[in-house]
Amino acid sequence: MTDPERISKRSSGLAAQLLRAGGEEQPSENSVEKALVALGVSSAVMTTSAAGAAAAGGAKLTKAVSFTLLAKWVGIGVVGGVGLASVAAVATSPAAAPVTPPSASIVTKPRLAAPAKATPAPVEPTSVEAEPAPAEAAPAPPASPHVSIIEPVTSAAPALEVGAPLAAEVAYVDRARALVASGQASQGLALLGGYEREFPEARLLPEVLFLELQTFDQLGRTAEARAAAKRLVDGFPKSPHASRARRLLFP
Amino acid sequence: MAAEAAALDEPEMSAERLSAERPSSERVARLVREHYRFVWRLLRRLGLGEGDADDAAQQVFLAASGRLRTVEPARERSFLYGVALNVGARARRSLGRRREESLEAAGEREAREPNAEQVLERREARALLDQLLDEMPEDLRVVFVLFELEELSTPEIAEVCAIPVGTAASRLRRAREDFEERVARAEARRRFAGVAK
């Protein structure tokens, strides 16, 4: 059986014109990157190659290669040259240091009443002691080359300005995810808790809420997991993660 | 393949099961990089708006990653298309009302569009294409989009849609006739609109 010639291959005609236009449409780079983050695999691209770079010669080179990869998969076409310059400036900052959690115990904020995308409301912090509290100078998280290129964010760090590159948000969320995955859930949650303060635009908020939800759930902190789930469902009802969040909210 | 993809209609599963069945993150990342654009475009031509296609495409990969271990690399694309057809159909059902409204808007747009002799802007061309596809019967539309836009062969379409190859070929023939008739009518309406102005 031979397939007929495709209409779009014809040299002229409205039908061919329409089909060619349809075939040329592309999603934004931002859309692809958000999918990688939502699936929790945006770091997979960078981790593999960055590990190779580390073997080839030292942390400085690792940073450079990591940045190249970050630019390739996250920055180019998404945030533009200005954004990349910002990331580069941060990446090469001599102030880069291991993550330090805000305090010895995890500090979380009640989130149910907070708007989906807003400056964090001033609420009373609640101490949670679900895990052994880290020492005051917490140990650095395990090396994850791709996350080391962004300056660490502490509770005292000023918020990044509106319009910060999406790449920085991706790296921040990846770092939190890596901490959680390596068993340092409290530090991961501390980072996630500071996400909206650091990035007022909060373009990855659905992903952050889902990661919080999963982490709280795994720790058995049901009330907080449900709070994150409710916020996700209320704020982002069409998010791919919303149905799983609903299941947690209404088992 | 379609049956396997249809099983993904219920994307929920326990965290333990998810963890046990999750393929390597490198494979999922590669899958997204290689196929996201095709999946997204397929969802667009199946009737979803740009923002809805973003959400639905994420849903496709989220659902697919749970079953990826059972899929041979050579069959990833048709597997993903099968999942995309299910996710797209579900999304369209939930967007039914919005879609009707957009069709009305498209009708108004068409009245303002230039003559067929004039070169169409790509965005306008895509709007008209989507309108014509929206009017096609669903079974014909799916086969038509997979063949004409995604350039799948008839046997590949048969696999994705879980239908015999002969049925796929027959639907494709009818779909092409249907589409060309609709284009001819649209062209005639444009000419008429041009004369009436």
Interface residues (C-beta under 8 A of the other chain):
Chain A: M1 D3 P4 R6 I7 S8 L14 A15 Q17 L18 L19 A21 G22 G23 E24 E25 Q26 P27 S31 V32 K34 A35 L36 A38 L39 G40 V41 S42 S43 A44 V45 T48 Q214 D217 Q218 K238 S239 P240 H241 S243 R244 R247
Chain B: P11 E12 A15 S24 S25 E26 V28 A29 V32 R33 Y36 R37 W40 R41 R44 R45 E50 D52 A53 D54 D55 A57 Q58 Q59 F61 L62 S65 A116 L120 R122 A125 R126 L128 L129 D130 L132 F147 E148 L149 E151 S153 T154 P155 V165 A169 L172 R173 R176 F179 E180 V183 A186 E187
